[in-house]
Amino acid sequence: MKTKITALVIMFLFLMISSSVFAEGYLVTSDLWIRAVINTVEKGPVDAIWQKGGEDTTSRGDTVIWGHFYASPSDVTWGSSNNPDLFVKIWFDVSGRIDVNFFHVSVPDIEVYSDYPYDGTWDQHGTTTMDYRYIRHEYPEPKTCENIDGTWTGTWYSIYSDSGNINASISQIDCNLTGSITLTNTDLGTVTTDFSGPVNGNILDLSVRWSTGGYSGRLDINGTFSGNSITGNYALYVDSWGHYDHGTFIIER
């Protein structure tokens, strides 16, 4: 008997995990979650039931999912899968942007929620009413960037025919960088500075402060990542002098 009960428990847990229905809300894709709560007169707030209507992909590559929420007949006498309370159209733009459109077609106020990417905590929330029928939750195109995490070494070349070594250590989380960079053989000696900033696609564009030997200034770096190298331009400024030097660089990982 104990074995049978254990098997039933395992099967129940499996069904819960494999289903797209959660205790509150629904996963319409593996990483987009939506929820609707109807504020009924009879029972107060009740979770609405999601019913998918269809899905298609355009010739351009966009995807659309549509359906509706309705009140459960076990909660209110007027609840029915054929009595929509809230229509939903979800647009997955080919660019990566996601639009979650809620259309209120009921009498009671309906609270709407969405979460992307799904992590168990809603990102956006609103209330649709008879006076405010439409709510849109937009999730913009996600940033994409190359991975330039690691240790880099190379050379800088001044327009004045000078050159020196570059050593950089870069840590990357998503598209945000932190690290340190060292330039040797400058007229000011060795310049070392910490930095932080974004990487946009394969473009590195940084402006950082530095100080050494009683001097301080700004170092601007603009580079393009390709393969395992970054090539670009630099400009070195000294606070008391203004512009000091500029040139090109190449570093490799």
C-alpha positions as CSV (number, residue, x, y, z in Angstrom):
1,M,0.0,0.0,0.0
2,K,2.8,2.4,0.9
3,T,4.5,1.7,-2.4
4,K,1.3,2.5,-4.3
5,I,0.9,5.8,-2.4
6,T,4.5,6.8,-3.1
7,A,4.0,6.0,-6.8
8,L,0.8,8.2,-6.9
9,V,2.7,11.1,-5.2
10,I,5.5,10.8,-7.7
11,M,3.1,10.8,-10.6
12,F,1.2,13.8,-9.2
13,L,4.5,15.8,-8.9
14,F,5.5,14.8,-12.4
15,L,2.2,16.1,-13.8
16,M,2.6,19.4,-11.9
17,I,6.1,19.9,-13.3
18,S,5.3,18.9,-16.8
19,S,2.2,21.1,-17.0
20,S,2.2,24.7,-18.2
21,V,-0.3,25.6,-15.5
22,F,1.0,26.9,-12.2
23,A,-0.7,27.5,-8.9
24,E,-1.2,31.1,-10.1
25,G,-1.0,32.0,-13.8
26,Y,0.1,30.2,-16.9
27,L,3.2,29.7,-19.0
28,V,2.2,30.4,-22.6
29,T,5.8,29.6,-23.6
30,S,8.7,28.2,-21.7
31,D,9.7,31.6,-20.5
32,L,6.6,33.9,-20.8
33,W,4.1,33.8,-17.9
34,I,0.7,35.5,-17.8
35,R,-2.1,35.7,-15.2
36,A,-5.5,37.3,-14.9
37,V,-7.5,37.9,-11.6
38,I,-11.1,38.8,-11.9
39,N,-12.5,40.9,-9.0
40,T,-16.0,39.3,-8.8
41,V,-18.9,40.6,-6.7
42,E,-19.7,37.0,-5.6
43,K,-16.4,35.8,-4.3
44,G,-13.9,38.7,-4.6
45,P,-10.7,38.1,-6.5
46,V,-10.6,34.8,-8.4
47,D,-8.0,33.5,-10.8
48,A,-9.2,33.3,-14.4
49,I,-8.6,30.3,-16.6
50,W,-6.5,30.6,-19.7
51,Q,-7.7,29.1,-22.9
52,K,-5.4,29.2,-25.9
53,G,-7.1,30.0,-29.2
54,G,-4.3,29.6,-31.7
55,E,-0.7,30.3,-32.8
56,D,0.9,31.1,-36.1
57,T,4.1,32.5,-37.6
58,T,4.2,35.2,-40.2
59,S,6.2,35.1,-43.4
60,R,8.6,37.6,-41.9
61,G,9.2,35.4,-38.9
62,D,7.0,37.0,-36.2
63,T,5.0,34.7,-34.0
64,V,1.5,35.4,-32.6
65,I,-0.3,33.5,-29.8
66,W,-3.9,34.4,-28.9
67,G,-6.5,33.2,-26.6
68,H,-8.7,34.4,-23.7
69,F,-9.2,34.2,-19.9
70,Y,-12.6,33.3,-18.4
71,A,-14.0,32.8,-15.0
72,S,-14.3,29.3,-13.7
73,P,-17.9,28.0,-13.4
74,S,-16.8,26.6,-10.0
75,D,-16.2,30.2,-8.8
76,V,-19.2,32.1,-10.3
77,T,-22.4,31.0,-12.0
78,W,-21.7,33.0,-15.1
79,G,-18.2,31.5,-15.6
80,S,-17.8,29.6,-18.8
81,S,-15.1,28.8,-21.4
82,N,-17.4,30.2,-24.0
83,N,-17.9,33.5,-22.0
84,P,-14.5,35.3,-22.4
85,D,-13.7,38.0,-19.9
86,L,-10.3,39.0,-21.2
87,F,-8.8,38.5,-24.7
88,V,-5.0,38.2,-25.0
89,K,-2.9,38.7,-28.1
90,I,0.9,38.0,-27.6
91,W,3.1,39.3,-30.4
92,F,6.7,37.9,-30.6
93,D,8.4,40.4,-33.0
94,V,11.1,39.1,-35.3
95,S,13.4,41.7,-33.6
96,G,13.0,39.9,-30.2
97,R,10.5,42.4,-28.7
98,I,7.4,40.9,-27.1
99,D,4.1,42.7,-26.8
100,V,1.5,41.2,-24.4
101,N,-1.9,42.8,-25.2
102,F,-4.9,42.4,-22.8
103,F,-8.4,43.3,-23.9
104,H,-11.1,43.6,-21.3
105,V,-14.6,42.3,-22.4
106,S,-16.3,41.9,-19.1
107,V,-17.9,43.9,-16.3
108,P,-15.7,43.4,-13.2
109,D,-12.2,44.8,-13.0
110,I,-9.5,42.4,-14.0
111,E,-5.9,42.5,-12.8
112,V,-3.4,41.3,-15.4
113,Y,0.2,40.2,-14.8
114,S,3.1,39.1,-16.9
115,D,6.7,37.9,-16.3
116,Y,9.5,37.5,-18.9
117,P,11.8,35.8,-18.7
118,Y,9.9,33.7,-16.2
119,D,11.4,33.6,-12.7
120,G,8.4,33.2,-10.5
121,T,8.0,36.9,-9.8
122,W,5.8,39.1,-12.1
123,D,7.5,41.9,-13.9
124,Q,4.5,44.0,-15.0
125,H,1.0,44.4,-13.6
126,G,-2.1,46.5,-14.4
127,T,-5.9,46.6,-14.0
128,T,-8.3,46.6,-16.9
129,T,-11.8,48.1,-16.3
130,M,-14.9,49.0,-18.3
131,D,-13.4,52.5,-18.7
132,Y,-9.8,51.3,-19.4
133,R,-10.2,48.2,-21.6
134,Y,-6.7,47.8,-23.0
135,I,-3.3,47.2,-21.4
136,R,-0.1,46.4,-23.1
137,H,3.0,44.9,-21.5
138,E,6.0,45.4,-23.6
139,Y,9.3,43.5,-23.3
140,P,11.9,45.2,-25.5
141,E,14.4,43.5,-27.7
142,P,17.0,41.9,-25.5
143,K,20.5,43.2,-25.7
144,T,22.9,40.9,-27.6
145,C,26.6,41.1,-27.2
146,E,29.8,39.2,-27.8
147,N,31.6,37.4,-24.9
148,I,34.9,39.2,-24.3
149,D,35.5,37.9,-20.8
150,G,39.1,36.9,-20.2
151,T,42.7,38.1,-20.2
152,W,43.9,40.2,-23.1
153,T,47.4,41.3,-24.2
154,G,48.6,43.4,-27.1
155,T,50.1,46.7,-28.2
156,W,49.2,50.3,-28.6
157,Y,50.6,52.5,-31.4
158,S,50.8,56.2,-31.0
159,I,50.5,58.6,-34.0
160,Y,53.9,59.9,-32.7
161,S,55.6,56.6,-33.5
162,D,55.7,55.5,-29.9
163,S,54.3,52.1,-28.8
164,G,53.9,50.0,-25.7
165,N,52.1,47.0,-24.2
166,I,48.5,46.6,-23.2
167,N,47.3,44.1,-20.5
168,A,43.6,43.9,-19.7
169,S,41.6,41.7,-17.5
170,I,37.9,41.7,-18.3
171,S,34.9,40.1,-16.4
172,Q,31.6,40.1,-18.1
173,I,28.0,39.6,-16.7
174,D,25.4,39.7,-19.5
175,C,26.5,42.7,-21.6
176,N,28.2,44.6,-18.7
177,L,32.0,44.7,-18.3
178,T,34.3,45.3,-15.3
179,G,38.0,45.0,-15.2
180,S,41.4,46.7,-15.3
181,I,43.7,47.8,-18.1
182,T,47.4,48.6,-18.0
183,L,49.4,50.6,-20.6
184,T,53.2,50.5,-20.4
185,N,55.9,52.7,-21.9
186,T,53.9,55.9,-21.9
187,D,55.7,59.3,-21.3
188,L,53.9,59.3,-17.9
189,G,55.1,55.8,-17.0
190,T,52.8,52.8,-16.6
191,V,49.1,53.8,-16.5
192,T,46.7,51.3,-14.8
193,T,43.0,51.9,-14.3
194,D,39.9,50.0,-13.4
195,F,36.9,50.3,-15.7
196,S,33.2,49.4,-16.1
197,G,30.8,49.7,-19.0
198,P,28.7,48.0,-21.6
199,V,29.6,46.0,-24.7
200,N,27.1,46.6,-27.5
201,G,27.1,43.7,-30.0
202,N,30.8,43.5,-30.8
203,I,31.6,47.1,-30.0
204,L,33.6,48.1,-27.0
205,D,33.2,51.8,-26.1
206,L,34.8,52.9,-22.8
207,S,35.7,56.2,-21.1
208,V,37.7,55.7,-17.9
209,R,39.6,57.9,-15.4
210,W,43.2,57.2,-14.6
211,S,46.0,58.6,-12.3
212,T,49.7,57.9,-12.0
213,G,52.8,59.8,-11.0
214,G,50.9,62.8,-9.8
215,Y,49.0,63.1,-13.1
216,S,45.4,62.2,-13.9
217,G,43.1,62.2,-16.9
218,R,40.8,60.2,-19.1
219,L,41.3,57.3,-21.4
220,D,38.8,56.7,-24.2
221,I,38.8,53.3,-25.9
222,N,36.7,52.3,-28.9
223,G,37.3,48.8,-30.3
224,T,35.7,46.1,-32.4
225,F,35.7,42.5,-31.3
226,S,36.3,39.8,-34.0
227,G,37.4,36.3,-33.4
228,N,39.8,36.5,-30.5
229,S,41.1,40.0,-31.1
230,I,39.9,43.6,-30.4
231,T,41.2,46.3,-32.7
232,G,40.4,50.0,-32.4
233,N,41.4,53.5,-31.4
234,Y,42.4,55.1,-28.1
235,A,42.7,58.7,-26.9
236,L,44.6,59.7,-23.8
237,Y,43.9,63.0,-22.0
238,V,45.8,64.6,-19.2
239,D,43.7,67.0,-17.0
240,S,46.3,69.7,-16.8
241,W,47.3,69.5,-20.5
242,G,44.1,68.6,-22.3
243,H,44.5,66.2,-25.2
244,Y,47.8,64.3,-25.0
245,D,48.0,61.3,-27.3
246,H,45.9,59.1,-29.6
247,G,46.5,56.1,-31.8
248,T,45.5,52.6,-32.5
249,F,45.7,49.3,-30.6
250,I,45.2,45.6,-31.0
251,I,44.8,43.0,-28.2
252,E,44.3,39.3,-28.3
253,R,42.9,36.8,-25.8
